[in-house]
């Protein structure tokens, strides 16, 4: 086939022809590049294509080219017949002996060879594919209350699975650790390749499943992710800082080679470098010491960051500013910033139940209290955790109850294990405030609540 015939075919047909010709490394080529490779392979295997008979226009062009070539040869012959002009002769270069040649260059120093610079060549790998078709599902935590899911599936694979589903839907299910039932089941759009997922609890481990419902019943799992744990919403109590010097001019492989014998089991490169640098291990580079900030510099940095944060909040969403304001109120009521902290220039003192001692004030808080009863020898679990029953079989417990959505399964199992009862409680707290409202401390007669 000639080049035009090859270009008229689809890329899939060209790939099929290329495989029959034994070509390799062709899956990432563009269509025109693939056609060139196939055409060249045909020429090598069968030789050049037979010449087609010339038409009238081709014969006329061939005759005109012949006349033009004859005229050029005639002019070249006439020019060669003219006598050559005398050319000035160059002065003869005196011939020096070997000793004179060596003596003339005895004080010259051979310059050192320059290292060869790395040059990156354009490999022409072509466009990345829409998917590698592994059908794997990935799940990671974006922040304390959001997950991010991504699946590696092509459009053809998604279409094949939709045909097998009873309702033509591909769904993404999210499970909390140690829970059998999903907390979310989301129908995916045909073009979706990733999804952001809100979750009710921070500091919690989740996993995801990608699949569909079968006509005969049951759920077909296409892929299941690894566990992903959301971070905590609270500020970490750890305040220790760990410093390490990692020079930019030395690669990680070379750094690891320097300390290979010193690395402890399960220790990563950064921790090992920090430990050895603190212990005085000799490195071929100077370790940078972090100088502590003065109080003036710390105050200036806090002022600059606070101003910048305010600008971002004012230009951002109302929810962000509300969240920061509530977090600040929680920290103030907890006594973390004790000793003269004054928000917006207002001085606050502590009276009964944590209220300000001067001026009008208002403080409200809420906790969730649940109680029940069953057989005294039964086993009761709340959100997967066993609780202790009283001698008469009654029980009660209470949780902290911040804003959010909560699902709390409560299960009672008989002593012989053959009978059980279950209930799932769902709660939602949404707080709206008008004016400055603080958080009141817990009354003394209540026990410390459990954190969900």
N, C-alpha and C positions, 0 to 999 in steps of 0.2 A: 504494500500500500504506500502511496505517496503521502507527503506531509499534509495536504489538504484533507485527504481521506481520514487520516489519523485524528486531526483536529475536529472533524465532524462527529467523532464518537464521544461518549461520556467518559468521565474519569474512571468509573468503575470498569468499563470495558477496556480502557487502556491498561489499567492495573492487571486485568486478566491476561491480556496479550503479553505484558511485560513479564508476568510470572511464567508463562509458557516459554518465553525466550531466556529464562534463567537470570533475569536482572535482580539485583539486591539493593536494599537501601532506597526504595522508591516510594514508600508509603507517605512521606512528608513532602514530596515534590508537588509543585503546581501543575495544572493540566498541560500548559504549553511546554514546560520542562520535561514532563513525562513523555509527551509526544516526541520531543527531540531524542530522548534516550531510546525509545522504541524504534524510531526511524534509523538511528545509527546502528542499533543492534541488527536490524534487518539487512542493512547494507553489508555489515561484516559477515553475516551468515550466508547471504545469497548473492552478494556482489551488487554492483550498481543496476538500477532498473533499466530495462531496454528503452532505447530512444524512441520517442513517438514520431511519426511522419510529420514533416514541417508543412505549415500552411503557406499561403501566398505572401502574407505579411512577413513571416519569418524568413522566407527565401529572399525577399527584397532587402531586408535588413542585412542578411548575410552577404549579399552582393555588394552593398554599400560599404561594409566593413572591409571587404577584400580590396576595393578600389582605394580606400583611405590608407591601408597598410602599404600598398604599392607606391603611393605618392610619398609616403614618409621614407621608404627605403631609397627612392630616387634622390631625394634631397640629401640624405646622409651620404650617398656615394659622391655627389658633387662637392660636398664640403670636405671629404677626405682627400680629394684630388688637389686641393689648394696647397701650396708649399707652406710648411710649418714655419712660424715666426721664430726668430732666434731668441732663445731664452737666456738670461744672464746666469752664468754659472756661480754656484756657491763656493766660497773659499773652503779649501780642504781643511778638515779638522786634524790637527797634529795627533799622531798616535803616541800614547804614553805607555811606558812599561808597566808591568804588574806592580813593581815596587813603588813607582811614582803614584800609581792609582791608590795603593794602600795608604801611602804617606799622606795623600791629599784628604783622606777621610778618617785619619786616625783619631781625631778629637771629636768626632760625631758620636752622639749617644742614641741608641735605638729607643724610641719612645715605647712605653709600656702598652700592651694590647688593651684596648677598651673592652669592658664586658659587653656581651651581646645583649641589647635591649629586647625585652619581650614585645612581640608584635601580635596583636589579636587579629586573626583572620576572620573574615565574614564567612561563616559556614553555610549560609543560605539554607537554614533548616526549614524555612517555610512557616506558615501560620500554625499556632497551637490548635490541637483538636478541641472540639467542644467538650469532650469527655474521653477518659481512657477506658470506660466501660467496666470498672472493677466492681461496681454495685456496692461499694463500701459506704458506710454512714459514719460521720464524724460529729462529735458533740463537744462543746467547750463552754465555759462560763464567761460571759461578757462582764458582768458585775454581780452584786449580791442578789439581784432579782431578775436577771435576764440570762438566757442561754442562747447559743448560736449553733444551729445545725446545718451541715453541708453534706450532700450525697453526690457520689461520682457515678452518674448514670446518664446515658445518652437518651435523646428523644425517642429513638426506636425501642430501647429497652423499656422506657416508661410506657410506651404505647402497648407493647406486648403484655405487660403486667395489667394494664387497665382492661384489656380484652378478657383476661382471666377472672377479674373481680366481678362479684355479683352485681354491684351497682356502678361499675366503671370508675371507682374512686381509688386513688392511692392516698393513704393516710399516714401521718406522722404522730406517733404516740409517745408521751412522756411519762416516765415512771419515777416515783420517789423510791429511794433505797428501802428494801424490806417491805415493799407494798406490792400486792399482786395486781391491783386494778390501776389503770392509768389515771393520772390527774388531768391530762389533756389528750384530745384526739382531734387533729387538725386535717381537714381535707386540702390536699395540695393542688394548686393550679398546674396545667400541663407544662407551662414554661418555667416553673419554679425549679431552682437548683440549690437554694438555701433558704433558711427561715430563722427569724428571731422569735424567741419564745419567752413570755413572761412566766415567772414561777413565784409561788407564794412565800417561800421561806429562804433566808440566807443561811450560810453555813450548813448546807444540805447537799447530799449526793443524789444525782439524777442519772438516768440513762434513757436512751431513745430507741424506738423501733420504727422501721419503715416497712410497710406492707399493705395488705388489702384483705377484705372479707371474701371468703370462698362461697360459691353457690350452695355447697352442701353444708355450710356452717363452719365455724372456726375461722381463725385469723392466720393468714399466711405471712410469715415474716421474711421479707426480702433481705434485710440486713439489720443488725443490732449494733449500737455504738458501745464504746467503752464508757465507764463511769466518768461523770464530770461533777465536781464539787464547787458550789458557789461560795465566794468569800464572805467573810463576816461584814456586817454593817457597822460594827463598833470599831473605834480606834484601837489599834493594837497596844497592849500594855508594855510590850518590849520596847525599850528606848536605847538599848545598846547599839552602837554603830560599829561596823566592820569595814575597814579600809584595805584596799589592795591596789598595787601599782601594776598595770598591764601595759607595757610599751606597745605603741602602734606599729613600730618597725619590725617586731618579732611576731611570727605567726603562732597560732595556738598549738600547732603540732610541735614546733621547736620548743615552746615553753614547756609543754608536757614532757618532751625528751629531757629537759634539764632536771626535772624533779621526779622522773618516773619511779625511782627507787624510794622516794620519800612519801609518795601518795598513799594514804590510808584507805582501807576497804570502804567503799561506798562514798568516798569524798570526791566532790567535783573539783574542777580545775581552779575556780576562783577561791573556794575555801582553802584548798591546799596552798595556793600562792600566798594568801593572807596569813595563814598560820606560819609558814616558813619565813616570810618576810618579818613577822613580829618576833620570831625566834632568832633572827640574825643570820639566816642562811645566805650564803654569798651568791649573788646574781651578777651577770655581766651588764647590769644597768643600775642606775641610781634609783633608789626608792624615794618616792615623793611623800613627804610628811604633811598631813592635813593639819593646819593651824586652827586652834579654836577661835571662834568669833567672839569679839568683845560684846558687851551688853548694848553699846550704842549701835554697832553694826546689826545685831539681831533685831533691835527695835526698828531700825531703818528698813531692813529686809521685810519684816512683818508688815510695816506700813505700806511699802510698795506692792507687796503681794495682795494685801487686802484691797487697796485701791483698784488694782487690776481685776481682782475677782468681782468687785462690785460692778465694774464696767461690763464684764462678761455676763453677769446675772441680769443687768438691766437690758442688755441686748438679747438675752436668751429667753427661756420659757418661765412662766409664772411658777410652774411646779418646782423648778430647781431652787428658786429663791425661797419658796415655802418650806421645802425640805431643809435647807440650810438654817432657816430661822428656827424651825422646830428642834433641830439637832442642837443648836446653840442654847435653846431654852432647857433642853434635857441636861446638857453638860452643866449649866448654871445651877439647876435644881439638885444635881448629884453632889455638888460641893467640890468638883474637880478644880474649878478656878476660884479657890477660896483666897481671902486675904486681899481685898481692895480692888477687885475687878469691877468696873463700872461700865455697862453697856450704854453707849450713846450718852454718856455723861450723867446718867442717873445713878445715884448711890443706893445700894440695896443692903439691908441687914437681914438677919434671920430671926424670925419669931417662931411661934408654935406652928407645927406642920410645915415649916419652910416658907411661910409667906413673908413678904416685906413688912418691916415694922412701921413704916410711915406711908401715908397716902392710901388711896383706894386700890385694892388688889383683888384678884380672882384667880383661883387655881383649881384644876379638875384633872383627875386621872381615872383610869378604869382597869380592872382586872377581871378575868373570866373565871367564874367558879362553877364547877359541875359536880353533881352528886348523884348517887344511885344506890341500889341494893340488889343482892343476889344470894345464892346459897353460901353459907360461911366457908365451905370447903372448895368453892369454885376458884377458877383462875381468871382474873380480869386484866386485860391489857388496854392501854390508852395510847393510841398512835404507835402501836407496836411495842410499848414499854409496859412491863407488869407493874401493878400497884398493889399496895397492902390493904386487905380488907379488915374491918373491925370484927370483933367476935360475933356480932349479930348479922354480918354480911353486908353492912352498909359501907359506903366509901364516899369520899369527897376529895376534890383537889382543885387547885386554881393555878392559872397561867398568867403571865404578863400578856397584855393585849394591845400591842401597838397597831397602827393603821395597816390594813392589808386584808387579804382573803385567806381563810383557813379552812381546811377539811380535816376533821378529827374522827377516825374510826375507833369505836369502843367495842371490844369483843369479850364475851364471857363464855368460858368452857367448863363443862361439868367435870367433876373429879375423875370419873371413869373415861373421859375423853370422847365419849360417843354422842354427846349432845352439846350444842353451842347456840348462842344468840349473839347478834351483832347489830350495831346501829352506827350510822355515819352522820356526824353533826357538821354542818357548814356554818361558818361565821364570817361576817364582813364588818370591818370598822372603817368608817370614813369620817374624819374630824374636820369640821369647818369652824373657824374662830372669827370673832369680831372684836377688834381691839387686842390688847396684850393679855394673854391668858397663859399662866404658868402651869407647871405640873406639881401637884400636891404630893407630899411624902406619904408613904403607906401608913395607915393607922397601926398602933402598937399591938392591937389584939389579933391582927392577921399575921399568918406565917409568911415567910419569904416565898414568892411565887416561883414556879418553874418556868424556864425559858423554852418556848417551842421553837 
